[in-house]
Amino acid sequence: MAVRAVRGAVQLERDEAGHMEEQVSALLTAVLERNGLSTDDLISIWFTATPDLHSDFPAAAARKLGIVDVPLICAQELDVEGAMPRVVRILAHIESDKPRADINHVYLGAAAALRKDIAQ
C-alpha cells in the first residue's frame, strides 16, 4: 500500500462557524467518495485557511464527521495580495493502491478556479 496525497479546496461565502463546518464537511466527504476512501485510509490532514477566516478551526468539521483518530492540523495561508478570499484548503495523506495519476483532487464551487489543471 502506497502513501498518496489528495488536495482540495472550497471557498466559503461568509466567515461563520456553521457555514465553515458545512462547507469543509462537504469537501472532506467529496474527497473520500471520489477516491473510494474510508476514514481508515486517512493518515493525516493539513488544513489551511486564508487570513480572513477566524470563526472556527476547519479541522473541527472533520472531528464532527467522525474523523477522530487521524492527526489534523490547521495553519494560515500566506496573505498574498489578490488571492481568492475565504478559502479553506486541505492536503490529506492517505493509504491507497491507486496510482498517483488516478487520485481525484477536489475543488468545490469557485475554488475550482484555483487549480483548473486538476479540479474535477
Summary of the structure (lengths in Angstrom):
residues: 120
radius of gyration: 13.6
end to end distance: 24.7
largest distance: 40.6
contacts: 359
relative contact order: 0.31
helix: 32%
strand: 30%
